[in-house]
Amino acid sequence: MTLLKLDDLSAFLGGRRVVDQVSLAVGEGECVGLIGPNGAGKSSLLRAALGLVAAAGTVEIAGRDASSWSPRQRAQHVAYLPQDHEIAWPVSVERLVALGRAPHRGRFAGLGPRDRTAIEAAMRRMEVDQFRTQPATRLSGGEKARVLIARALAQEAPLLLADEPTGGLDPAHQITLMRLFRALASEGKAVVASLHDLGLAARWCTRLVLIDKGRIVADGPPDTVLNEEALRAVYGVTAFRGEAEGGMVLQPLDIIDTDRQ
Amino acid sequence: MSENARYRLVLAVLAALVAVLFAMSLTVGPAAIGFADSIAALFSNDRGAIALIMREIRLPRAILGLMIGATLGLSGAVLQGYLRNPLAEPGLLGISASASLGAVLAIYTGLSAAFPLGLPLAALAGAVLAVFIVQAMAGIRGGTLTIILAGVAVSSFAGAMTSLALNLSPNPFAALEIVFWMLGALTDRSMTHVWLSAPFMLVGWVMLASLGRPLDTLTLGADAAQSMGIGMRRVQFLAVFGTAACVGAATAVAGAIGFVGLVVPHILRPLVGSLPSRLLPASALGGAAVLLAADILVRLIAPSKDLKLGVLTAIVGAPFFLWLVWKTRRAML
């Protein structure tokens, strides 16, 4: 089933068109990496899909026009992890992760057994259960990031849109997170994550969408999207491409000096 | 002790404190009436002097102290949660300043002398006007920063107009009355004031109290909150109009009373685990307790001097706030 379908979606920031007529469909079982240089429109694309920025075009979530969903219904189908790790108050980690259950709870209902299971599972998956009683604001940057990911997981939505989820994580936790995204995909969910680390994107995503200047310039499996020509044209870099332990390896090497060519 | 048990204990202690202070507020005053006599008179059918003092002077004063304190505590907690800014307070939206301006104009034009409810009604009109200006400036997609800036602009303008009214005041007595009114007090209020302000405050409380859960999710920022199913337009509407209804009504009957709405949420936040939805009821009770205590103190410290309530809360609140800032700064380093 198609979990997210964008049709001719454009997004505007301060009147400037930052996403330009993008069409994209994401189905169950996909782990999509949204890649592109700074300012390409990755974050705006994710935010437009959620109706957080002024946009034109249509967004379908779980086969239904997103504008016909109430915010709460939409939240049961899509979870979103913003790029900035904003935590306004020193709330305990456990309570913060529990916020992810908001779309599933009655207005005055407490946390039910299903909510507790989801919260515990999310905290265990992100290895933050040992901090459960600590104020989330006192954690390190990477720990905070993991707590916020756990919050999004606790929402248990079939589709997860994550903006730079690997930022600030150490290599072990980056890999744990990408493995988790793959695991979610194999459970029949879908993940769309904007990524700057092309190595992670190449190795762990089932599909890559390359964006440049608000438009999709390539869409497909990692080894076809991340070809030499695309890396040169979009990122302006040369890269080492290879294979190791059954997966693709990509390491950007140097910038291409356009003056000397 | 678990977080839940501590939360319940905090609420129980605050509720008991409010009950005790309410009873004390009923029994403290220039007419030296014993505790038992005064409570008995309140519930008796006789129309003697004691019963009259209790029902017509002390009861409305205690009720207004309770309601206005709860209003300031609750709206302070809501605005801090909504704007995600620990410096937010009920006066921030320009509602207190505009309500004051309405009242000042009523005194200036003689409306308050001609018609007993002229002053509170003019103050309410000022509050309503302010909230529509702030809401119109912020618009539907307006961020919290626009609301703060619009509130600052409205406050400044209302302050300027109040100064103009003082400047042009034809007689010194009117000017003095204006100044005294602006200091904020609960003296000489009647049950009419209670009946006038209570409906607005109750409506405001209901609107603000419904924001507990949405404010929790706002801890993670507006985008995250929206993605968790929170309609930000609705939250903005309830926060702005709820504050306007109850703070406007409170200012209309008691003048602008500062620092309660700013300091009380600060003190109570660590005790309830910082969760906005838990801070709301605690802060409402805390605000009621602080205002009742302050109103008892003004009667005890200088019974003959008519010390104004707003002056006392500012004198005690400002240094206390300074200490809080000092403490938070050290915690952040």
Boltz contact constraints between the chains, C-beta under 6 A:
constraints:
  - contact:
      token1: [A, 50]
      token2: [B, 227]
      max_distance: 6.0
  - contact:
      token1: [A, 52]
      token2: [B, 223]
      max_distance: 6.0
  - contact:
      token1: [A, 71]
      token2: [B, 229]
      max_distance: 6.0
  - contact:
      token1: [A, 71]
      token2: [B, 231]
      max_distance: 6.0
  - contact:
      token1: [A, 72]
      token2: [B, 229]
      max_distance: 6.0
  - contact:
      token1: [A, 75]
      token2: [B, 228]
      max_distance: 6.0
  - contact:
      token1: [A, 75]
      token2: [B, 229]
      max_distance: 6.0
  - contact:
      token1: [A, 80]
      token2: [B, 227]
      max_distance: 6.0
  - contact:
      token1: [A, 82]
      token2: [B, 223]
      max_distance: 6.0
  - contact:
      token1: [A, 82]
      token2: [B, 224]
      max_distance: 6.0
  - contact:
      token1: [A, 86]
      token2: [B, 220]
      max_distance: 6.0
  - contact:
      token1: [A, 86]
      token2: [B, 221]
      max_distance: 6.0
  - contact:
      token1: [A, 88]
      token2: [B, 84]
      max_distance: 6.0
  - contact:
      token1: [A, 88]
      token2: [B, 219]
      max_distance: 6.0
  - contact:
      token1: [A, 89]
      token2: [B, 219]
      max_distance: 6.0
  - contact:
      token1: [A, 89]
      token2: [B, 274]
      max_distance: 6.0
  - contact:
      token1: [A, 90]
      token2: [B, 274]
      max_distance: 6.0
  - contact:
      token1: [A, 91]
      token2: [B, 219]
      max_distance: 6.0
  - contact:
      token1: [A, 91]
      token2: [B, 274]
      max_distance: 6.0
  - contact:
      token1: [A, 91]
      token2: [B, 275]
      max_distance: 6.0
  - contact:
      token1: [A, 95]
      token2: [B, 275]
      max_distance: 6.0
  - contact:
      token1: [A, 99]
      token2: [B, 216]
      max_distance: 6.0
  - contact:
      token1: [A, 99]
      token2: [B, 217]
      max_distance: 6.0
  - contact:
      token1: [A, 102]
      token2: [B, 217]
      max_distance: 6.0
  - contact:
      token1: [A, 102]
      token2: [B, 228]
      max_distance: 6.0
  - contact:
      token1: [A, 103]
      token2: [B, 228]
      max_distance: 6.0
  - contact:
      token1: [A, 103]
      token2: [B, 229]
      max_distance: 6.0
